[in-house]
Structures are given as C-alpha cells and as structure tokens.
Amino acid sequence: MRTSSLTRREKWIVALATVHLLFLLLGMLPVPWRDKIALSPAFNAYERLTRCHQEWNMFETIPNMNRLEARLVVQEEGRRAREEGVVLPGLRRFSQHDQVRLNNWMMSVIFNATRGVFREAYMHRAAEALLRSGRYTPRAKVTLEVIPAYTRSLVGVRSLKEIAVEKPSVLGPFELKALVSKNTPAPSNP
C-alpha cells in the first residue's frame, strides 16, 4: 500500500483550498438556488466569516440597466436650479462608462434599501462640498436625482418599440445647512 507523500501541513492547505473552492463555486449560483441547498447556512456563515460576499451580476444573461444618470440639483430661492456632478471629491459628473467602481457604488448604495446610512453620509459630504464651492448659500436646497433606464424584455421592446424604461429616483430636497455637520463651519458666499 502506498503512503501519502503530503506532509500534514500540505494536507491542511489542500483541505482549506478545497473548502474555499467549494465556497466560490456555490457563490456563482443564483441566490434563490443557493438558499435551497442544504449547505446554505454553512455557506452563509463562511461568507460572513471571510467577509467575501459575492455578487456575480456579470453572469446575468442580459444587461438589466440600459443607462444610468445621476446628478445633484441645487435650488436657491429666486434662482434657476443648477445641476452638479455627484462624484466626490470635486463634484464631478457621473458616467456609468468611466469606472465600474462608481457604477457598482450607485447600484449597491443608492438603490439598496438597507444602505440608508451610506446615503445619509454621502449627502452630508455632498452638502459640504457644495458649500465649499462658494456657489451656494446654506439656505440652498439639494436633491439627488438618479435616473436608471431599465432594459425591457424582448416582448416589451417588440410591442412598445422602446429598449428601456426610465424609473427616476429622487432623494430630497434637503437644505444644505441642515445636512452639514455642526463641526464644519459653513463658508460665506461672496
């Protein structure tokens, strides 16, 4: 009988690598399927322990988002509303084609009902940046507008002659001075 040439340490490494490979393979399954597997509680515990929750949306069959626009709209009394970019720092314009990281942030923070604390923190930082720009007074009101255009099904495209349908989402309006933390002094507007 042949004995194993692997040391005890190497056997542990192979066992851990096998468990992790199994985790990665299960992570590729759609969540409803994964939840029906008997190993689902162990999988969820391993996911929490390693902090490597996977969202495999690159395996979706069709893109569910045709386009995505986002902007901050600032309104001051007696003035026309102005559009600003949403990307911090610098209030740069959002483009879903520039960086995947920004698009993923928009999808996972703005559209996720459980991430309100992140939206609130973002709005505080955006208000601080708007006031620092010197273009707005603390009484100005800011609204975050996100306009996703969801891809229609093939049946919808054929019958309605539209590739996508817009479903705008609006957060606000909020007064800038209400959003800025009490520790940050608001700059005076020239």
C-alpha positions in Angstrom: 0.0 0.0 0.0 1.3 3.4 -1.0 1.6 6.1 1.7 0.8 9.7 1.1 3.7 11.9 0.2 2.0 15.0 1.5 3.0 16.4 4.9 0.4 17.2 7.5 0.7 21.0 6.7 0.2 20.3 3.0 -2.9 18.3 3.7 -4.4 21.2 5.7 -3.6 23.6 2.8 -5.3 21.2 0.3 -8.4 20.9 2.7 -8.7 24.6 3.2 -8.3 25.3 -0.6 -10.9 22.7 -1.3 -13.4 24.3 1.1 -12.7 27.7 -0.4 -13.1 26.4 -3.9 -16.5 24.9 -2.9 -17.4 28.3 -1.5 -16.5 30.1 -4.8 -18.5 27.5 -6.8 -21.6 27.9 -4.6 -21.2 31.7 -4.8 -21.8 31.6 -8.6 -25.2 30.1 -8.2 -28.2 32.5 -8.2 -29.2 33.3 -4.6 -32.6 31.6 -4.8 -30.9 28.3 -5.8 -28.2 28.7 -3.3 -30.7 29.2 -0.5 -32.4 25.9 -1.3 -29.1 23.9 -0.9 -28.7 22.0 2.5 -25.3 23.7 2.9 -26.8 27.2 2.7 -26.4 28.0 6.5 -22.8 26.9 6.5 -22.2 28.8 3.3 -23.7 32.0 4.7 -21.6 31.6 7.9 -18.4 31.1 5.8 -19.3 34.2 3.8 -19.7 36.3 7.0 -16.6 34.9 8.5 -14.4 35.6 5.4 -16.3 38.8 4.5 -16.3 37.9 0.8 -19.9 38.2 -0.2 -20.0 37.7 -4.0 -22.5 39.3 -6.4 -22.0 37.6 -9.7 -24.0 40.0 -11.8 -21.5 39.6 -14.6 -23.2 36.3 -15.3 -26.7 37.8 -15.9 -28.0 36.9 -19.4 -28.9 40.4 -20.5 -28.0 43.8 -19.0 -30.8 44.9 -16.8 -29.6 48.6 -17.0 -29.5 50.3 -20.4 -28.2 53.5 -18.9 -27.9 55.3 -15.6 -27.7 59.0 -15.0 -27.1 60.8 -11.6 -26.8 64.4 -10.6 -27.2 66.8 -7.7 -29.8 69.5 -8.4 -29.3 72.7 -6.3 -32.1 75.2 -6.0 -31.8 78.6 -4.4 -34.8 80.9 -3.9 -35.2 83.3 -6.8 -32.6 81.4 -9.0 -32.8 78.8 -11.6 -31.9 75.2 -10.5 -28.3 74.1 -11.3 -27.1 70.6 -11.9 -23.9 69.4 -10.2 -21.9 66.2 -10.5 -22.3 63.5 -7.8 -18.8 62.1 -7.7 -16.8 63.2 -4.7 -14.4 64.7 -4.2 -14.8 67.6 -6.6 -18.5 67.2 -7.6 -17.5 65.6 -10.9 -20.1 64.3 -13.4 -21.2 60.7 -13.0 -20.7 58.4 -16.0 -21.5 54.8 -15.9 -18.9 54.1 -18.5 -15.9 55.7 -16.7 -15.4 53.4 -13.8 -17.1 50.2 -12.9 -16.5 51.0 -9.2 -18.7 54.1 -9.4 -21.5 52.2 -11.2 -21.4 49.4 -8.6 -21.5 52.1 -5.8 -24.5 53.6 -7.4 -26.3 50.3 -7.7 -25.4 48.9 -4.2 -25.8 52.1 -2.2 -28.4 54.3 -3.9 -30.9 51.5 -4.8 -30.4 49.3 -1.8 -33.0 50.0 0.9 -30.7 48.7 3.7 -27.9 51.2 2.9 -29.6 54.4 4.2 -26.7 55.2 6.5 -24.4 55.4 3.5 -26.8 57.6 1.5 -27.0 59.9 4.5 -23.2 60.1 4.9 -22.9 60.8 1.2 -25.5 63.6 1.3 -23.6 65.2 4.2 -20.3 65.1 2.2 -22.0 66.4 -0.9 -23.6 69.4 1.0 -20.1 70.2 2.5 -18.6 70.2 -1.0 -21.4 72.4 -2.4 -20.9 74.9 0.4 -17.1 74.9 0.0 -17.5 75.6 -3.7 -18.8 79.1 -2.7 -21.6 79.0 -5.3 -24.4 78.4 -2.9 -25.7 79.7 0.4 -26.5 77.5 3.4 -30.3 78.0 2.6 -30.0 76.4 -0.8 -31.8 73.0 -1.3 -30.1 70.0 -2.8 -31.8 66.9 -4.4 -30.1 63.8 -5.5 -31.6 62.6 -8.8 -30.8 59.1 -10.1 -32.4 58.1 -13.4 -31.9 54.5 -14.3 -33.3 53.2 -17.6 -34.1 49.5 -17.2 -33.9 47.3 -20.3 -37.2 46.0 -21.4 -37.8 42.4 -22.2 -37.8 41.3 -25.8 -41.6 41.2 -25.8 -41.7 44.8 -24.3 -39.3 46.0 -27.0 -41.3 44.5 -29.8 -44.7 45.7 -28.6 -43.8 49.1 -27.2 -40.9 49.9 -29.5 -38.8 51.0 -26.5 -35.5 49.5 -25.5 -35.6 50.8 -21.9 -37.9 52.5 -19.5 -36.8 55.2 -17.1 -37.7 55.0 -13.4 -36.4 58.1 -11.7 -35.5 58.1 -8.0 -35.2 61.3 -6.1 -33.7 61.9 -2.6 -34.5 65.3 -1.2 -34.8 68.2 -1.3 -32.6 69.0 1.8 -31.4 72.3 3.0 -27.6 72.5 2.8 -27.2 73.9 6.3 -29.3 71.0 7.7 -27.0 68.4 6.1 -23.7 70.0 7.0 -22.4 68.7 10.4 -22.3 71.1 13.3 -18.5 70.8 13.5 -17.9 72.0 9.9 -18.1 75.8 9.6 -20.1 76.9 6.5 -18.1 79.2 4.3 -19.6 82.6 3.5 -20.9 83.1 -0.1 -19.3 86.1 -1.9 
